């Protein structure tokens, strides 16, 4: 019986595309803020849904065995892991470019990733309430530009890589 | 940036038009709802690409990179459209398959998929069964206007052996994966004791073993596989035991922990479901040899004793009642032991004469009743041994006969209903 890897591959492409769109909606919100120090009405639901998504992910990473919270997020965690975003640690994205390598080594544990995501979610919530300073908005923009680009690459890689194990029997390789 | 955006938008618009033209050959028949949905997706991509092109020259160049990424995402969506069109190009409205096979697929849709389906039968180069719910797998293609039910679902069958009726229970398992994506996953989450399962998994996190996240992923996969087994077992009864004993095969002992539960554990679970449904007496009286062989192997799972193995098996064990209950409520028109027991002698007489049996008492026989009766009679005729299981499964003449029997039984049902 199939391990459904073709379904999984397609679902991963779909999630990467969705996360990419999420990310660019945040980037565009930061551009609106930079122009007028205000957000447009259509930015608020986007920021709210991205923050909610990050909080759910943070919770799933913090305790993957809290199954009620983690089961719905496993697909997204898988996509982010494929790209290596969690391996690098979103928390590392919060740090300046030149210290990324050190941070990425430190940010190996699930709790670090979880805290990083929760911090970004908090930042988005404050951004939606216009309780941020310019440096923080630039930080948000930088994070989500990287994430959007990464998800584009991830989807493209998945599109061109059909798993050799698709529809194979009892194989998990 | 303006030039690049115009260039990319032009590519997306041209490719959308090319893909829509490519669909003009096929306009009717089963599976065509997919073509229709893919055309809608192309039209939406074209409109969105035109909208981006309409923003050029950009009033605010800062949005350029985001718009450029969106155009690449739209182009990726068109690649998916191409993939689906290419994969199923020869399958829309096809009429080269045995009618009985088509009816059997229709019965699986009717009996297992809560939201129905427009089935597309596809002969796959892989020697494997699977289903692909296209809309569920590529939600972004229809994110603005989710399509109404029923959605197209690909039924992928082994290209060189698509007409194996005796393995239809395996296809029933695969249809379970689509049922899972159509909402059974949420129903299981609502009723299963995930707190107790979680406690077992926590005890399985040990140094050198799988991480907590990996254990959660394995648990997620195992529960889906077991629900698919349960759906197939409830619907097709002993046929699922026989088919999976050959297909897994049940002899497989120790296997590394993977995305599927251990084969012998799966057969043990099938036996428990059949017992709960009242099949044990039927099996012990009609095919005692095969039943005992399966039961013995299922009771002899080769284990390593690793905490991950122990924890996963225990975690699945605590949600097993919820899985079984969900399968029993979700599978409609299952084969029932009483009806089979009452009619198997009459079936057997006709079966030996190679006369298709289409009716028991006043009602047409369902495909699942036909399969359960045929499996049982043929195993018995061949001596009720494990060898009989294998020979029955891959007997081409028998499989052709069963496909024809399903066709005739469905004709009778349609005639009666009319």
Interface residues (C-beta under 8 A of the other chain):
Chain A: X1 X2 X3 X4 X6 X7 X10 X11 X13 X14 X17 X18 X20 X21 X24 X27 X28 X31 X34 X35 X61 X63 X64 X65 X66 X67 X68 X70 X71 X74 X77 X78 X110 X145 X148 X149 X152 X155 X156 X159 X166 X167 X168 X169 X170 X171 X172
Chain B: X60 X62 X63 X65 X66 X69 X70 X72 X73 X76 X77 X79 X80 X124 X126 X128 X129 X130 X132 X133 X137 X138 X139 X140 X143 X156 X170 X173 X174 X177 X181 X189 X194 X197 X198 X201 X202 X205 X211 X212 X213 X215 X216 X217 X219 X220 X225 X228 X247 X248 X252 X255 X256 X258 X259 X260 X263
